[in-house]
Amino acid sequence: MKQGVIKMVGKMIALDEPSFRSFLESPKTTKASNMLFLVAGAGYGAISIASNASYILSFDSALFKFFIVPLIFLVFGLLMAFVTKIGLALLLWAGAKGLGGKGLLRDINVSVPAALIPGLFAAPYLAGDGNGNILVLLLMIFGVVWMYLVCVKIIQTTQNFTRKKAYLATFLAFLFLASVYYLIIPTG
Protein backbone atom coordinates (compact mmCIF):
# COMPACT_ATOMS: atom_id res chain seq x y z
CA MET A 1 0.00 0.00 0.00
CA LYS A 2 1.23 3.44 -0.79
CA GLN A 3 1.84 6.06 1.87
CA GLY A 4 -1.25 8.03 0.74
CA VAL A 5 -3.61 5.13 1.39
CA ILE A 6 -2.02 4.42 4.78
CA LYS A 7 -2.36 8.08 5.72
CA MET A 8 -5.99 8.10 4.55
CA VAL A 9 -6.80 5.01 6.65
CA GLY A 10 -5.07 6.63 9.63
CA LYS A 11 -7.28 9.68 9.18
CA MET A 12 -10.35 7.44 8.96
CA ILE A 13 -9.48 5.79 12.24
CA ALA A 14 -8.92 9.30 13.66
CA LEU A 15 -12.52 10.07 12.55
CA ASP A 16 -11.68 12.53 9.77
CA GLU A 17 -14.93 12.72 7.78
CA PRO A 18 -13.53 13.60 4.31
CA SER A 19 -11.16 10.60 4.51
CA PHE A 20 -14.10 8.20 4.47
CA ARG A 21 -15.34 9.63 1.19
CA SER A 22 -11.81 9.64 -0.28
CA PHE A 23 -11.37 6.03 0.81
CA LEU A 24 -14.55 4.93 -0.98
CA GLU A 25 -13.57 6.82 -4.14
CA SER A 26 -10.01 5.49 -4.21
CA PRO A 27 -9.11 2.85 -6.80
CA LYS A 28 -7.21 1.05 -4.03
CA THR A 29 -10.23 0.73 -1.72
CA THR A 30 -10.55 -3.05 -1.93
CA LYS A 31 -6.81 -3.61 -1.46
CA ALA A 32 -6.68 -1.22 1.50
CA SER A 33 -9.77 -2.84 3.02
CA ASN A 34 -8.22 -6.31 2.72
CA MET A 35 -4.97 -5.08 4.29
CA LEU A 36 -6.88 -3.54 7.21
CA PHE A 37 -8.75 -6.81 7.64
CA LEU A 38 -5.47 -8.77 7.74
CA VAL A 39 -3.93 -6.33 10.25
CA ALA A 40 -7.00 -6.59 12.49
CA GLY A 41 -7.08 -10.39 12.23
CA ALA A 42 -3.37 -10.66 13.00
CA GLY A 43 -3.90 -8.27 15.91
CA TYR A 44 -6.73 -10.39 17.32
CA GLY A 45 -4.56 -13.48 16.94
CA ALA A 46 -1.54 -11.83 18.57
CA ILE A 47 -3.65 -10.70 21.53
CA SER A 48 -4.97 -14.25 21.89
CA ILE A 49 -1.41 -15.58 21.84
CA ALA A 50 -0.36 -13.10 24.52
CA SER A 51 -3.44 -13.92 26.61
CA ASN A 52 -2.70 -17.63 26.40
CA ALA A 53 1.08 -17.49 26.62
CA SER A 54 1.32 -19.77 29.67
CA TYR A 55 -0.86 -22.37 27.96
CA ILE A 56 1.18 -22.19 24.76
CA LEU A 57 4.47 -22.47 26.65
CA SER A 58 3.16 -25.55 28.50
CA PHE A 59 3.64 -27.72 25.41
CA ASP A 60 6.70 -29.96 25.49
CA SER A 61 7.31 -29.86 21.77
CA ALA A 62 9.12 -26.75 20.48
CA LEU A 63 7.28 -27.19 17.18
CA PHE A 64 3.92 -26.91 18.94
CA LYS A 65 5.07 -24.21 21.35
CA PHE A 66 6.62 -21.86 18.80
CA PHE A 67 4.83 -22.64 15.55
CA ILE A 68 1.71 -24.81 15.42
CA VAL A 69 -0.25 -23.47 18.41
CA PRO A 70 0.56 -19.78 17.71
CA LEU A 71 -0.40 -20.38 14.07
CA ILE A 72 -3.74 -21.81 15.20
CA PHE A 73 -4.33 -18.70 17.33
CA LEU A 74 -3.47 -16.46 14.37
CA VAL A 75 -5.84 -18.36 12.09
CA PHE A 76 -8.61 -18.05 14.67
CA GLY A 77 -7.81 -14.33 14.98
CA LEU A 78 -8.35 -13.98 11.23
CA LEU A 79 -11.55 -16.02 11.50
CA MET A 80 -12.76 -13.80 14.35
CA ALA A 81 -12.00 -10.69 12.30
CA PHE A 82 -13.84 -12.17 9.31
CA VAL A 83 -16.95 -13.03 11.32
CA THR A 84 -16.87 -9.62 13.01
CA LYS A 85 -16.46 -7.83 9.67
CA ILE A 86 -19.36 -9.66 8.03
CA GLY A 87 -21.63 -9.40 11.07
CA LEU A 88 -20.89 -5.72 11.67
CA ALA A 89 -21.34 -4.85 8.00
CA LEU A 90 -24.71 -6.61 7.90
CA LEU A 91 -25.87 -4.97 11.13
CA LEU A 92 -24.81 -1.51 9.95
CA TRP A 93 -26.51 -2.14 6.62
CA ALA A 94 -29.72 -3.23 8.40
CA GLY A 95 -29.63 -0.20 10.71
CA ALA A 96 -29.15 2.12 7.74
CA LYS A 97 -31.85 0.41 5.64
CA GLY A 98 -34.23 0.53 8.60
CA LEU A 99 -33.88 4.29 8.73
CA GLY A 100 -34.41 4.75 5.00
CA GLY A 101 -30.81 4.54 3.80
CA LYS A 102 -29.70 3.38 0.37
CA GLY A 103 -28.08 0.28 1.78
CA LEU A 104 -24.91 0.09 -0.31
CA LEU A 105 -23.66 -3.04 1.44
CA ARG A 106 -20.48 -3.08 -0.67
CA ASP A 107 -19.44 0.38 0.53
CA ILE A 108 -20.23 -0.51 4.14
CA ASN A 109 -18.40 -3.84 3.82
CA VAL A 110 -15.16 -2.33 2.46
CA SER A 111 -15.23 0.40 5.13
CA VAL A 112 -15.88 -1.84 8.15
CA PRO A 113 -12.26 -3.05 8.56
CA ALA A 114 -11.43 0.51 9.66
CA ALA A 115 -13.76 -0.09 12.62
CA LEU A 116 -12.04 -3.38 13.48
CA ILE A 117 -8.78 -1.62 14.35
CA PRO A 118 -10.18 0.23 17.41
CA GLY A 119 -11.90 -3.04 18.30
CA LEU A 120 -8.45 -4.42 19.10
CA PHE A 121 -8.64 -2.52 22.40
CA ALA A 122 -11.58 -4.74 23.40
CA ALA A 123 -9.86 -7.99 22.38
CA PRO A 124 -8.00 -8.59 25.69
CA TYR A 125 -11.33 -8.45 27.51
CA LEU A 126 -12.91 -10.85 25.04
CA ALA A 127 -9.88 -13.14 25.30
CA GLY A 128 -10.55 -13.51 29.01
CA ASP A 129 -8.02 -11.11 30.51
CA GLY A 130 -10.74 -8.96 32.09
CA ASN A 131 -10.98 -10.88 35.37
CA GLY A 132 -11.33 -7.86 37.64
CA ASN A 133 -8.65 -5.90 35.79
CA ILE A 134 -9.94 -2.32 35.59
CA LEU A 135 -7.40 -1.33 32.92
CA VAL A 136 -8.58 -4.10 30.60
CA LEU A 137 -12.20 -3.10 31.22
CA LEU A 138 -11.41 0.56 30.46
CA LEU A 139 -9.57 -0.44 27.28
CA MET A 140 -12.60 -2.47 26.23
CA ILE A 141 -14.96 0.46 26.80
CA PHE A 142 -12.57 2.81 24.96
CA GLY A 143 -12.28 0.37 22.03
CA VAL A 144 -16.02 -0.18 21.70
CA VAL A 145 -16.79 3.57 21.88
CA TRP A 146 -14.09 4.33 19.29
CA MET A 147 -15.37 1.51 17.08
CA TYR A 148 -18.90 2.94 17.41
CA LEU A 149 -17.68 6.40 16.34
CA VAL A 150 -15.91 4.96 13.28
CA CYS A 151 -19.10 3.08 12.39
CA VAL A 152 -21.09 6.33 12.67
CA LYS A 153 -18.73 7.92 10.12
CA ILE A 154 -19.10 4.88 7.85
CA ILE A 155 -22.91 5.12 7.94
CA GLN A 156 -22.87 8.89 7.59
CA THR A 157 -20.64 8.67 4.52
CA THR A 158 -22.13 5.65 2.77
CA GLN A 159 -25.77 6.60 3.35
CA ASN A 160 -25.49 10.41 3.19
CA PHE A 161 -27.22 10.51 6.57
CA THR A 162 -27.21 13.46 8.93
CA ARG A 163 -24.97 12.98 11.94
CA LYS A 164 -27.99 12.38 14.19
CA LYS A 165 -29.47 9.74 11.88
CA ALA A 166 -26.07 8.03 11.53
CA TYR A 167 -25.70 7.87 15.32
CA LEU A 168 -29.16 6.33 15.60
CA ALA A 169 -28.60 3.75 12.85
CA THR A 170 -25.28 2.74 14.38
CA PHE A 171 -26.81 2.61 17.85
CA LEU A 172 -29.51 0.23 16.60
CA ALA A 173 -26.85 -2.00 15.02
CA PHE A 174 -24.76 -2.03 18.21
CA LEU A 175 -27.85 -2.63 20.36
CA PHE A 176 -28.70 -5.70 18.30
CA LEU A 177 -25.05 -6.84 18.44
CA ALA A 178 -25.02 -6.45 22.23
CA SER A 179 -28.24 -8.43 22.59
CA VAL A 180 -26.89 -11.27 20.46
CA TYR A 181 -23.59 -11.21 22.38
CA TYR A 182 -25.53 -11.36 25.65
CA LEU A 183 -27.54 -14.37 24.46
CA ILE A 184 -24.64 -16.47 23.18
CA ILE A 185 -21.92 -15.74 25.76
CA PRO A 186 -22.20 -17.97 28.83
CA THR A 187 -22.40 -16.17 32.16
CA GLY A 188 -19.96 -16.89 34.97
N, C-alpha and C positions, 0 to 999 in steps of 0.2 A: 504494500500500500504506500502511496506517496504521502509525503509530509502534509499536503493540503487536506487529504481525506482524514488523516489522523487528527489534525488540528480541528477539523470540522466535527468529528466525533467527540473530541474533548469538549468542544463548545456545547454540543448537544447534552452531554452528561452534566455540564455546568448550567444547563437550562437556558441557553441562548436561543430564543425563538427563531430568528432568521436561519440558524444553522439546520433546523429540522427541515425547512423548505429546501435549502440548498442540498441537503443530504438526499432528499427524495428526487431532486432534479438531476443529480449527478449521474454520469454514465457508470460510475463505479459503485453504485448503491448496493447491488447484490453482493459484490465481492467484499465490500466493507462490512455489510451485515453478517456475512458468513465468518469473517475474521473476528468480529465482536462476539459472535456465538461461540467460536472456538476458544477465545480468551476467557469468556464467562464459564464455559464448561471445564476448561483446565483449572480455572480458579476454584470452582466448586470441588473438583477432584482433589486439588492440592490442600484445600481446607479439610476435606475428609481424611486425607492422609495424615495431616498434622493432628487432627482430633483423635485419630486411631493409632498414633505412633507406637504406643506401648504394645498394642495388639500385633501390629505389623512386625515389630522387633522381637516378638515372642516366638516367631518361627525359627526352627533350627537351620533350615536350608537358606543359604545366602541367596540362591536364585529366587526363592519365594519372598524372602525378606526385602530384597533390594530391586526386584524386577516384577515378578508375577503379581503379587498382592498390590503393590502401588499402581501397576497398570490396570488392575481390576477397578481400583478406586477412581482412577482417571477416566476410565470408560464409563463408570456409573455417574461421574460428574458430568460428562458430556450428555449422557442419557437424561440426567436430571435437568440440565440446561435445555435440552430439546423439548422435554415434556412441559417445562415451565414456559418456554417460548410459544409453543403451540397453544397451550391453555390460556396464557395471558393474552395472546393475539385474539383468540376466539372470544374471550370475555370482553375485551375492549371493543371488538367489533360489535358484539351483541349490545353492549351498553350504548354505543354510538347509534346503532340502528334503532334501538328502543327509543331514543330521543330524536329520531327523525334524520339521522345522519345518512350520508351516501353509502356508508359501508366501507368500500375500498379495502378489503381484507389484505390484498397484496401490499399496499402501502403501510398498513398497520403492522403486518408480519415482518417486513424488512426493517421497520423501525424499532420493534420490540427488543432486539438484542441490546440496544442502548440502555434499556431499563434493567436488563439483567446485571449489568456491571454494578450499580449501587446495591443490587440484591445480594452481592457477595458479602456485604456487612452483616446480613442476617444468616448467612450460611453456618457460622459457628454455633449459633443457637439451634438451628435445625439439625446440626450434626450431633447434638447432645452435649455441648459444652456449657449450656446455660444453667446447670445445676446450682442455683443460688448465686451465680456470678453476676453482679450488677453491671459490670463493664460489658459483658457479652449481651445482656438484656438491652442496655442502652445502644450498643452497636446495632442490634437487631431493629430496634425502633427507628434509629437514624436511617438504616438501610431501607426499611419499608417506606418511610416517609419520603425519602429521596426518590425511590423507585416510583412511588405514587406521583410525585411531581413531574418526573420524566414522562410518565404515561399521560398525564394531563396535557403536556406539550405535544405528544404524539397525536392524541385525539384532537386537540385544537388545530393542529396543522393539517392532518389528513381529512378532517371532516369540515373544516372552515367554521368551527363552532366558536361562540363567544367563550371567554375564559370561564364564566360561570357555568355554562352548559357543559364545557369540557370537564370541569371539576365534578359536576354531578354524574356525568356518564362514567368517568373513571371511578368515582365513589361506588356506583352501582356494581361495576365490575369487581372491585376489591371486596365489597360486601359479600357478593356471591362467592368469591374465592375464599374468603374467611369462613363462610358457612360450610363450604365443602371441606376445607382443611379441618374445621372443628369436628365434622362428622366422621372423617376417615382416620384421624390421628388418635391412637389410644390414649386415654388419660392415665395418669400415674396412680 
